[in-house]
């Protein structure tokens, strides 16, 4: 695993990807690479000068693929000093990045079942974009839980990966004209859509409550801890 290094990266642009959710694009440092599923720690020096280390830094999974021209991160908007400052960036402004880090990466082979809540989709986007770019294929099913399609980051893009991965959107809120799954991801939902559910690696990302709930569901299948990769987004 590569030792994290410190970089100065230049802001390029941002895009709306869901309600109150944005994708931030930065210029990629020369020679920089990472493994899909890894994360970076971003630091805003101006906040560090006047505030605390906690205010100035945040860790985010890469939302881009290693083969993409830019590096990208996505997050929900909030009133934190960090995110409010990020919203004021103009092209060419810089922040510090320490990367890559993290071990939430897929094993080299075998079936995979993704159990993802909301903004937890970012490392999965990285994985799927890289698989498409490099022509990789394997048995995969993505269960993606959101309140509504409008709340789901990258909803249309993720849906477009159905040639690589079976995509199962499930909505927990009231949605008109929705003919997909509704409610939370349950053991029954997983069994119905992923026949290899007892012989897969599980990749679980979302809030703390989501990760705990999904880990409990997976445990009912007799899946061992070694076959569960999880990342808690707080």
C-alpha positions as semicolon CSV with decimal commas, in nm:
position;residue;x (nm);y (nm);z (nm)
1;X;0,000;0,000;0,000
2;X;0,135;0,341;-0,097
3;X;0,246;0,570;0,186
4;X;0,032;0,887;0,197
5;X;0,203;1,200;0,067
6;X;0,119;1,569;0,099
7;X;0,012;1,757;-0,215
8;X;-0,121;2,101;-0,303
9;X;-0,414;2,062;-0,541
10;X;-0,590;2,327;-0,748
11;X;-0,968;2,354;-0,759
12;X;-1,117;2,317;-1,107
13;X;-1,498;2,314;-1,084
14;X;-1,797;2,181;-0,894
15;X;-2,122;2,017;-1,004
16;X;-2,456;1,953;-0,838
17;X;-2,510;1,576;-0,815
18;X;-2,819;1,558;-0,589
19;X;-3,021;1,776;-0,353
20;X;-2,771;1,971;-0,139
21;X;-2,486;1,753;-0,269
22;X;-2,192;1,863;-0,482
23;X;-1,899;1,707;-0,666
24;X;-1,570;1,900;-0,641
25;X;-1,310;1,850;-0,915
26;X;-0,939;1,919;-0,862
27;X;-0,636;1,904;-1,088
28;X;-0,451;1,575;-1,043
29;X;-0,087;1,605;-0,929
30;X;0,164;1,461;-1,175
31;X;0,218;1,090;-1,116
32;X;-0,049;1,064;-0,846
33;X;-0,256;0,747;-0,828
34;X;-0,466;0,552;-0,580
35;X;-0,678;0,237;-0,553
36;X;-1,058;0,274;-0,591
37;X;-1,210;0,276;-0,244
38;X;-0,928;0,476;-0,086
39;X;-0,964;0,825;0,061
40;X;-0,779;1,154;0,101
41;X;-0,756;1,405;0,384
42;X;-0,818;1,760;0,264
43;X;-0,693;2,061;0,461
44;X;-0,774;2,430;0,419
45;X;-0,474;2,628;0,551
46;X;-0,671;2,949;0,609
47;X;-0,902;2,772;0,854
48;X;-0,609;2,603;1,026
49;X;-0,457;2,945;1,090
50;X;-0,762;3,082;1,268
51;X;-0,945;2,771;1,388
52;X;-0,875;2,416;1,502
53;X;-0,723;2,122;1,318
54;X;-1,066;1,955;1,326
55;X;-1,226;2,257;1,157
56;X;-0,961;2,270;0,885
57;X;-0,950;1,904;0,778
58;X;-1,191;1,644;0,647
59;X;-1,143;1,295;0,503
60;X;-1,328;1,200;0,184
61;X;-1,330;0,891;-0,035
62;X;-1,223;0,951;-0,392
63;X;-1,533;0,981;-0,611
64;X;-1,322;0,965;-0,926
65;X;-1,140;0,672;-1,082
66;X;-0,760;0,652;-1,093
67;X;-0,784;0,669;-1,473
68;X;-0,987;0,994;-1,469
69;X;-0,811;1,316;-1,568
70;X;-0,926;1,493;-1,250
71;X;-0,955;1,383;-0,890
72;X;-1,296;1,435;-0,735
73;X;-1,474;1,432;-0,400
74;X;-1,842;1,470;-0,319
75;X;-2,024;1,569;-0,003
76;X;-2,352;1,692;0,137
77;X;-2,368;2,064;0,203
78;X;-2,354;2,177;0,566
79;X;-2,286;2,485;0,777
80;X;-1,937;2,367;0,879
81;X;-1,653;2,615;0,828
82;X;-1,476;2,362;0,608
83;X;-1,762;2,309;0,362
84;X;-1,865;2,673;0,361
85;X;-1,509;2,769;0,267
86;X;-1,497;2,500;-0,001
87;X;-1,811;2,653;-0,153
88;X;-1,626;2,982;-0,204
89;X;-1,337;2,830;-0,404
90;X;-1,277;2,967;-0,752
91;X;-1,077;2,790;-1,026
92;X;-0,709;2,792;-0,941
93;X;-0,757;2,819;-0,564
94;X;-0,562;2,551;-0,377
95;X;-0,607;2,322;-0,079
96;X;-0,379;2,062;0,075
97;X;-0,430;1,690;0,026
98;X;-0,275;1,396;0,212
99;X;-0,333;1,077;0,013
100;X;-0,389;0,802;-0,065
101;X;-0,500;0,617;0,246
102;X;-0,749;0,351;0,348
103;X;-0,809;-0,021;0,297
104;X;-1,175;-0,023;0,184
105;X;-1,074;-0,181;-0,145
106;X;-1,214;-0,486;-0,320
107;X;-1,041;-0,825;-0,328
108;X;-0,903;-0,913;-0,672
109;X;-1,178;-1,160;-0,761
110;X;-1,508;-1,313;-0,651
111;X;-1,866;-1,188;-0,637
112;X;-1,939;-0,855;-0,466
113;X;-2,255;-0,718;-0,307
114;X;-2,256;-0,344;-0,236
115;X;-2,487;-0,217;0,041
116;X;-2,474;0,160;0,012
117;X;-2,657;0,448;0,177
118;X;-2,665;0,799;0,030
119;X;-2,332;0,977;-0,008
120;X;-2,160;0,646;0,073
121;X;-2,182;0,587;-0,302
122;X;-1,862;0,786;-0,366
123;X;-1,609;0,499;-0,338
124;X;-1,841;0,275;-0,540
125;X;-1,853;0,537;-0,816
126;X;-1,473;0,526;-0,817
127;X;-1,476;0,147;-0,842
128;X;-1,734;0,132;-1,122
129;X;-1,574;0,409;-1,326
130;X;-1,239;0,231;-1,310
131;X;-1,391;-0,105;-1,402
132;X;-1,555;0,048;-1,708
133;X;-1,233;0,224;-1,810
134;X;-1,024;-0,092;-1,778
135;X;-1,279;-0,343;-1,910
136;X;-1,310;-0,544;-1,588
137;X;-1,614;-0,760;-1,514
138;X;-1,729;-0,981;-1,226
139;X;-2,055;-1,077;-1,052
140;X;-2,173;-0,767;-0,866
141;X;-2,499;-0,632;-0,727
142;X;-2,539;-0,279;-0,592
143;X;-2,816;-0,205;-0,343
144;X;-2,838;0,175;-0,321
145;X;-3,063;0,324;-0,052
146;X;-3,188;0,684;-0,063
147;X;-3,496;0,877;0,044
148;X;-3,589;0,980;-0,313
149;X;-3,416;0,971;-0,654
150;X;-3,351;1,345;-0,623
151;X;-3,163;1,280;-0,296
152;X;-2,948;1,006;-0,453
153;X;-2,602;1,130;-0,552
154;X;-2,513;1,035;-0,912
155;X;-2,851;0,863;-0,957
156;X;-2,846;0,863;-1,340
157;X;-2,477;0,779;-1,369
158;X;-2,500;0,490;-1,124
159;X;-2,803;0,356;-1,312
160;X;-2,596;0,356;-1,632
161;X;-2,356;0,097;-1,491
162;X;-2,615;-0,179;-1,524
163;X;-2,395;-0,346;-1,786
164;X;-2,125;-0,394;-1,521
165;X;-2,333;-0,445;-1,209
166;X;-2,693;-0,523;-1,125
167;X;-2,832;-0,198;-0,984
168;X;-3,108;-0,213;-0,721
169;X;-3,228;0,130;-0,610
170;X;-3,448;0,135;-0,302
171;X;-3,630;0,446;-0,180
172;X;-3,721;0,499;0,184
173;X;-3,936;0,810;0,129
174;X;-4,267;0,868;-0,047
175;X;-4,200;0,869;-0,422
176;X;-4,465;0,908;-0,692
177;X;-4,452;0,684;-1,000
178;X;-4,170;0,471;-0,857
179;X;-4,183;0,102;-0,954
180;X;-3,858;-0,005;-0,790
181;X;-3,786;-0,131;-0,440
182;X;-3,909;0,075;-0,146
183;X;-3,816;0,073;0,220
184;X;-3,489;-0,031;0,376
185;X;-3,249;-0,294;0,243
186;X;-3,352;-0,620;0,408
187;X;-3,230;-0,978;0,398
188;X;-3,526;-1,065;0,175
189;X;-3,441;-0,789;-0,074
190;X;-3,081;-0,911;-0,095
191;X;-3,182;-1,274;-0,141
192;X;-3,426;-1,186;-0,421
193;X;-3,179;-0,985;-0,626
194;X;-2,843;-1,153;-0,555
195;X;-2,859;-1,533;-0,575
196;X;-2,492;-1,559;-0,478
197;X;-2,559;-1,375;-0,148
198;X;-2,397;-1,652;0,061
199;X;-2,079;-1,652;-0,146
200;X;-1,995;-1,286;-0,192
201;X;-1,780;-1,019;-0,038
202;X;-1,998;-0,743;0,110
203;X;-1,899;-0,379;0,069
204;X;-2,096;-0,163;0,313
205;X;-2,074;0,218;0,318
206;X;-2,298;0,482;0,476
207;X;-2,376;0,645;0,807
208;X;-2,286;0,469;1,130
209;X;-2,646;0,356;1,180
210;X;-2,668;0,228;0,822
211;X;-2,341;0,032;0,845
212;X;-2,444;-0,129;1,175
213;X;-2,787;-0,222;1,041
214;X;-2,647;-0,372;0,720
215;X;-2,377;-0,562;0,908
216;X;-2,649;-0,718;1,123
217;X;-2,843;-0,818;0,810
218;X;-2,534;-0,975;0,650
219;X;-2,463;-1,166;0,971
220;X;-2,793;-1,354;0,928
221;X;-2,645;-1,510;0,611
222;X;-2,355;-1,658;0,808
223;X;-2,105;-1,425;0,640
224;X;-1,778;-1,398;0,837
225;X;-1,621;-1,067;0,935
226;X;-1,340;-1,125;0,685
227;X;-1,591;-1,109;0,399
228;X;-1,728;-0,767;0,499
229;X;-1,559;-0,443;0,393
230;X;-1,715;-0,143;0,564
231;X;-1,660;0,231;0,575
232;X;-1,847;0,451;0,822
233;X;-1,923;0,799;0,687
234;X;-2,023;0,930;1,031
